[in-house]
Structures are given as structure tokens and as C-alpha cells.
């Protein structure tokens, strides 16, 4: 179930509600109590991050053998 962002037109506050896509949108502000003053905002959503091994070649994965590319330097005194 997705989380929806709402903004109250009366008080200007934003809040989130977690409900099914089949449920009716929230119409009343839970912060100030005004009825019918709430509109649903469009949000960016969240991205998907692939971590670990076992992904297809076009998915996100580490490049190379996984070894560090930094070199150690030694100083002589």
C-alpha cells in the first residue's frame, strides 16, 4: 500500500496517510479539523537500489573485481 502526501488548503500543513489505492482520498484535515479542505499532492516516490550480487548485466552492480583501486604509499624517513 502506498503512502500519500496531503496538504490542507486552510492551515497549509502537509501530512502523510498510508492507505490502499482503492480507498477514497482523505478529505478532512487531521491537523486543523477543517472538512473538505485537503488536496492530495504529487510526490516523487522512491527509487529502487540493487545491492549485492546476482543481478543481470544491465542492472546496477559493482564494476570490476571488487578490489579497491587505491594504492598504498610508504614514506621513508
HELIX and SHEET records of a PDB file:
SHEET    1   A 3 UNK A  14  UNK A  18  0                                        
SHEET    2   A 3 UNK A   3  UNK A   8 -1                                        
SHEET    3   A 3 UNK A  38  UNK A  41 -1                                        
END                                                                             
